């Protein structure tokens, strides 16, 4: 079955960086678009970034453009989210997603606070 395991979250000060990872199994990873979503307390889940199969095309939410970078390693079946210049409003649970399969990971918590 499809499994998505996120890691890399934590507590970081404003202006700091984190790198999230999502390792996939149970499907042909290199054939699937991958996405990162986030959900803050009391808010709806929102799309943060997406990356197409070969990594050549990426999309970002306006709120993270220029600060976050999504990438993937198809050989390792892993998608990454490099988050720089973090702000308190980036605090949320971050989820890995396979849009075409409707599959979600368990999430990893990111907290940006001084």
C-alpha positions as CSV (number, residue, x, y, z in Angstrom):
1,X,0.0,0.0,0.0
2,X,1.0,3.6,-0.4
3,X,3.1,5.0,2.4
4,X,4.5,8.5,2.9
5,X,6.8,9.2,5.8
6,X,7.7,12.8,6.6
7,X,10.6,13.9,8.7
8,X,12.7,17.0,9.4
9,X,10.3,19.2,11.3
10,X,11.1,21.0,14.5
11,X,11.4,24.2,16.4
12,X,13.4,27.0,14.7
13,X,13.8,30.7,15.3
14,X,12.5,33.3,12.8
15,X,14.9,33.6,9.9
16,X,16.1,30.1,10.3
17,X,15.9,27.1,8.0
18,X,14.6,23.5,8.0
19,X,14.6,20.8,5.4
20,X,11.7,18.4,5.3
21,X,11.8,15.0,3.7
22,X,9.1,12.6,2.6
23,X,10.0,9.1,1.7
24,X,7.5,7.1,-0.4
25,X,6.7,3.5,-1.0
26,X,4.0,1.4,-2.5
27,X,3.7,3.1,-5.9
28,X,5.8,4.1,-8.9
29,X,7.2,7.3,-7.4
30,X,8.9,8.6,-10.5
31,X,5.6,8.6,-12.4
32,X,3.8,10.8,-9.8
33,X,3.5,14.5,-9.2
34,X,4.2,15.2,-5.5
35,X,3.1,18.1,-3.3
36,X,3.6,19.5,0.2
37,X,0.6,21.0,2.1
38,X,0.4,22.6,5.5
39,X,-2.3,23.1,8.1
40,X,-2.1,25.6,11.0
41,X,-4.3,25.3,14.0
42,X,-7.8,26.6,13.2
43,X,-7.1,27.0,9.5
44,X,-7.7,24.9,6.4
45,X,-5.0,22.8,4.8
46,X,-3.2,24.7,2.1
47,X,-1.0,23.8,-0.8
48,X,2.6,24.9,-0.3
49,X,4.4,23.5,-3.3
50,X,4.3,20.9,-6.0
51,X,6.8,19.2,-8.3
52,X,6.2,17.3,-11.5
53,X,7.6,13.9,-12.2
54,X,11.1,14.8,-13.5
55,X,11.5,17.8,-11.2
56,X,11.6,20.3,-14.1
57,X,8.4,22.0,-13.2
58,X,7.5,23.4,-9.7
59,X,4.8,25.5,-8.3
60,X,4.6,27.5,-5.1
61,X,2.1,29.3,-3.0
62,X,2.6,33.1,-3.1
63,X,3.3,33.1,0.6
64,X,6.4,30.9,0.3
65,X,7.8,31.9,-3.1
66,X,11.5,32.8,-2.9
67,X,11.8,31.2,0.5
68,X,10.9,27.5,0.0
69,X,12.3,25.1,-2.6
70,X,10.8,21.8,-3.5
71,X,12.9,19.1,-5.0
72,X,12.9,15.3,-5.5
73,X,15.2,12.3,-5.9
74,X,13.4,9.7,-7.9
75,X,16.1,7.1,-7.2
76,X,15.6,7.5,-3.5
77,X,11.8,7.9,-3.8
78,X,12.0,11.1,-1.7
79,X,10.7,14.6,-2.0
80,X,12.2,17.5,-0.1
81,X,11.0,20.9,1.0
82,X,13.9,23.3,1.8
83,X,12.5,26.1,3.9
84,X,14.6,29.3,4.4
85,X,13.9,32.7,6.0
86,X,11.2,31.0,8.1
87,X,8.5,33.2,9.6
88,X,6.2,32.6,12.6
89,X,3.3,32.3,10.2
90,X,5.0,29.3,8.6
91,X,4.2,27.4,11.8
92,X,2.0,24.4,10.9
93,X,1.8,20.7,10.4
94,X,3.4,19.9,7.0
95,X,2.1,17.0,5.0
96,X,3.4,15.1,2.0
97,X,0.8,14.3,-0.7
98,X,0.4,12.3,-3.9
99,X,-2.3,14.3,-5.8
100,X,-3.2,11.6,-8.2
101,X,-3.6,8.9,-5.5
102,X,-5.2,11.1,-2.8
103,X,-2.6,9.8,-0.3
104,X,-1.2,11.6,2.7
105,X,1.6,11.2,5.2
106,X,1.2,11.5,8.9
107,X,2.7,15.0,8.9
108,X,5.7,16.7,10.6
109,X,5.4,19.7,12.9
110,X,7.2,22.9,12.1
111,X,7.2,25.6,14.7
112,X,8.8,29.0,14.1
113,X,9.2,31.0,17.3
114,X,11.8,32.9,19.3
